[in-house]
Amino acid sequence: MTLETIDPSLTVTELLAACPQAIPVFLSHRMACVGCSMAAFESLGEAARIYGILPGDFINELNTACGQTSAKRIE
């Protein structure tokens, strides 16, 4: 799987399968998503909200880590 852009509706598992370089972003926010059994069902936007992170900021961090230049911005 390759990503053209990281979308907040992607599941955590989809992102990590396509871009393992994103793992440090999750860890820097002390998110337990890496290895969590719910990662296959939880979107990136949902995970950000659960951890009190602005989804748009989180997506931008993931885009940077994965070398993407554009993101869908949500608030």
N, C-alpha and C positions, 0 to 999 in steps of 0.2 A: 504494500500500500504506500502510495506517495501522497503528499499533501500539497495542494496549490496554495491554500491558506488554512489557517487554523480557525475553525468555527466553534463558537461556544456550545453548539449542539453535539459536537463529537463526544463520544464517551472517553473517559480517562484511558481505558484499555486501548481504544483505537489510536489515540494520540501516542501513547507509549510504545505501541507496536511499530508505528511509523517513524517515531522520533524519540529514541531512548535518551537523546541529549536533553530532553525536557525534565528528566528525573531530578536534577539539582534544583530546578525551579520549585517543584513540589516540596522537596526537603528544606529549602530555604524558608518556606512558609510554615514549616512544621506540620505539613499535611501528611496524613497516613494513607493517602491514596495509592501509593506505590505498593503493590502486593495486597491491597485490600480486596476482599471478595465482592464488594459492591462496585468496584471500578468498572466492571463490564456494563453496569446499568446506569451509572451516574454520569451526567454530562459535565463538561468542563465548567459551564456556567453554574450548574448546581453545586459542584464541589467548591467553587470560589465563594459562593454565597454561604455555604455551610461553615466555611472557615473565616467568614467576615472580611473577605477580600473583594474589592470592586472587580466584577467580571471583566470589564474592558481592560483594566490594568493588568490583570492576570493573563488574559489572552495576548496582550502586547508582549509581556515577558516571555511567554511560550513561543511566540513568533520569533523573537530575538534569539532565543536558545536554539530554535530549529532552523534558523537562517531564512525565515520567511520575511517578506517585505511588506505584506499587507494583511490586514485583519479586519474582521467585521467588528465594529466598535459598538458595544452595548454598555449601558449604564445600569 
